[in-house]
Amino acid sequence: MRVFEALISDLAISFLDRISKNVHDYLFANQKIEKICGCKDFFPSEDRFLSLKDELNKPEGFYMAEDRGEYGDFQTNMPLSKAVTQVLLKKNIVPDVVIEPTCGKGNFILAALQSFPSVKRVIGIEIYEPYVWQCKFNILDYFLSHPDANKPSIQIHRFNVFGFDFLELKKQIQDSNILIIGNPPWVTNSMLGALESDNLPQKSNFKKKRGLDAITGKGNFDIAEYIVVSLIRLFEKCNGWLSLLVKNSVIKNIVYEQHNNHFWISDIEEMNIDSKKEFDVSVEASLLFCQFGKHSSQQCQVTDFYSGSIINKFGWKESFFYSDINADGLFGNIDGKCQLEWRQGIKHDCSKVMELEQNGSGYRNKLNENVDLEEDLVYGLLKSSDLKTIVAVRPKKFTIVTQQRIGQNTDYIANYPCTYAYLRNHLDLFRNRKSTIYKGNPDFSIFGIGEYSFKPFKVAVSGLYKTFHFTLVLPDKKPVMLDDTCYFLGFDDLISAVAIHTLLNSDVVESFLQSITFSDAKRMITKDALMRIDLRRVLDIVNSETIVKQANTTIMSMGEKMEMVFDDFYSAVNQKNLQLELF
Ligand SMILES: C[S@@+](CC[C@H](N)C(=O)[O-])C[C@H]1O[C@@H](n2cnc3c(N)ncnc32)[C@H](O)[C@@H]1O
């Protein structure tokens, strides 16, 4: 049966039924209930107590589950909640106070009540009223069926976690051993923006990203990350532990920021769970564990939640951040600053108009329209999926490069009447682009464009794929562009491009990238990671014979006419000129 939209057991119903028939004052009812289950202020108001009677007499109606996307609602099942408290017990954790910051239906609270018999106080916070009731009913049911169990003082607050007075709570409990346990909402601030939800902390740019970074997503964050960081900031110097289920990206960010924050958290551990099995979602998630109040650690041990086996350790070593600190390789030797500037490909957010395929002598766009264009502004376009080969030769797609540099006035396009007419016909699609980077910029603006985009030879890599494979991009009569899922280096001559392409595909770069990137990140390869490759040091490590051999394979795959280039390349490496010419 459901009461206040929450499921309630027969045991709890008959108990509440008796209370509602025999007791007329809600404060007295609250006292009785607190005696049974330790739960304070069970009925927050007289009104709620009076409506209980109606609810109990109501025939069970049709129950319609609310769409709870904006609340990142993934309730933790009881076996997993219990398994988490068992893991904590194995670590000899004995809390006096348990805090569940977004307690939902309360499975973590129940697991804590069962696993930590010495706990004296429990505080749960939850925004959604039916869950608050569900949590209270579950607690009541537990103590009705376990009357001899230890009864701590329990408060389940219906409250927004972003407005809850944790500071006041801290004053009351700071001498206790505190355990923060739970599973904060799985939702990002940008998802909430899309849902037009206000379930956000007030200071939503908490990453303090400015300008383009804030606009293009670097300021995007998980609500869970905000909650975890706020709790760590507040409780770092107390005695206690934090044990929360979160996405791996949240843990990575917290450990990454430790370099600046120096929070007093130690024994940091990421215990990987199977979120498909537990929550039926395809997200890499783990139990984040750490201890408060001892010292500040900047490394995180990764283990398997179920078996406890050690997977790896990530975090800071000296002044570098690694996804696998103990990776066996020479990566330390090439970690530095890339001598060349990595660039991201073109961003236009208007693929319906800007992505074209050749159709006879003209083009066809993604709206299935046949398009006639002057060739001047049309360039070949490669996407991540085109970067699987060693050499990319003929692009299948094309794009219109409307600017040669960011912010350039686009009125000049009128000199190309067909192109201009085509773009103007779709002006509404350009003007409706969501990203604010286009606001206040000329019509048809693009980003990720500059002198570097027009370099004839490129070495490119996809940011989306889970491989470390670099592709040599050759011109197709004119330079070929890459889309914004790709990163590249541009070159004026083929020899330099082939040399760098060879270096980047070496084992040493692969193992280095493996040790600094996270395979569960949306973009595994980022500009920041690529900028850490010190090409000069790679050149020192990879011997010239290997370079020539690899380069040979690359050049051969382009066809015989490259033989002369190979000879040039070979002599350049042999004369040890390469290093000088490249850097
Ligand atoms: C991922 S669920 C986990 C619930 C519970 N901790 C568990 O492990 O089963 C996240 C919970 O956070 C609650 N929530 C979302 N936004 C909240 C807010 N601003 N304040 C308090 N609770 C919130 C949701 O209603 C939901 O119950």
The ligand as an SDF file (V2000), in Angstrom:
LIG
                    3D

 27 29  0  0  0  0  0  0  0  0999 V2000
   20.9730    9.0700   -6.7580 C   0  0  0  0  0  0  0  0  0  0  0  0
   19.5710    9.2570   -5.7360 S   0  0  0  0  0  0  0  0  0  0  0  0
   20.1440    8.3950   -4.3300 C   0  0  0  0  0  0  0  0  0  0  0  0
   19.2170    8.3330   -3.1930 C   0  0  0  0  0  0  0  0  0  0  0  0
   19.7950    7.6660   -1.9610 C   0  0  0  0  0  0  0  0  0  0  0  0
   20.9370    8.4010   -1.4930 N   0  0  0  0  0  0  0  0  0  0  0  0
   20.2030    6.2610   -2.2890 C   0  0  0  0  0  0  0  0  0  0  0  0
   21.4110    6.0070   -2.2970 O   0  0  0  0  0  0  0  0  0  0  0  0
   19.3550    5.4240   -2.5560 O   0  0  0  0  0  0  0  0  0  0  0  0
   19.6780   10.9750   -5.3910 C   0  0  0  0  0  0  0  0  0  0  0  0
   18.6520   11.4950   -4.4460 C   0  0  0  0  0  0  0  0  0  0  0  0
   18.8840   12.8840   -4.2820 O   0  0  0  0  0  0  0  0  0  0  0  0
   17.6520   13.5390   -4.1390 C   0  0  0  0  0  0  0  0  0  0  0  0
   17.8710   14.9630   -4.4540 N   0  0  0  0  0  0  0  0  0  0  0  0
   18.0340   15.5210   -5.6750 C   0  0  0  0  0  0  0  0  0  0  0  0
   18.2300   16.8410   -5.5540 N   0  0  0  0  0  0  0  0  0  0  0  0
   18.2160   17.1180   -4.2300 C   0  0  0  0  0  0  0  0  0  0  0  0
   18.3540   18.3140   -3.4850 C   0  0  0  0  0  0  0  0  0  0  0  0
   18.5530   19.4780   -4.0840 N   0  0  0  0  0  0  0  0  0  0  0  0
   18.2740   18.2500   -2.1390 N   0  0  0  0  0  0  0  0  0  0  0  0
   18.0830   17.0520   -1.5190 C   0  0  0  0  0  0  0  0  0  0  0  0
   17.9200   15.8900   -2.1710 N   0  0  0  0  0  0  0  0  0  0  0  0
   17.9870   15.9170   -3.5130 C   0  0  0  0  0  0  0  0  0  0  0  0
   16.7580   12.8050   -5.1250 C   0  0  0  0  0  0  0  0  0  0  0  0
   15.3930   13.0080   -4.8440 O   0  0  0  0  0  0  0  0  0  0  0  0
   17.2040   11.3670   -4.9110 C   0  0  0  0  0  0  0  0  0  0  0  0
   16.4600   10.7460   -3.9150 O   0  0  0  0  0  0  0  0  0  0  0  0
  1  2  1  0
  2  3  1  0
  2 10  1  0
  3  4  1  0
  4  5  1  0
  5  6  1  0
  5  7  1  0
  7  8  2  0
  7  9  1  0
 10 11  1  0
 11 12  1  0
 11 26  1  0
 12 13  1  0
 13 14  1  0
 13 24  1  0
 14 15  1  0
 14 23  1  0
 15 16  2  0
 16 17  1  0
 17 18  1  0
 17 23  2  0
 18 19  1  0
 18 20  2  0
 20 21  1  0
 21 22  2  0
 22 23  1  0
 24 25  1  0
 24 26  1  0
 26 27  1  0
M  CHG  2   2   1   9  -1
M  END
$$$$
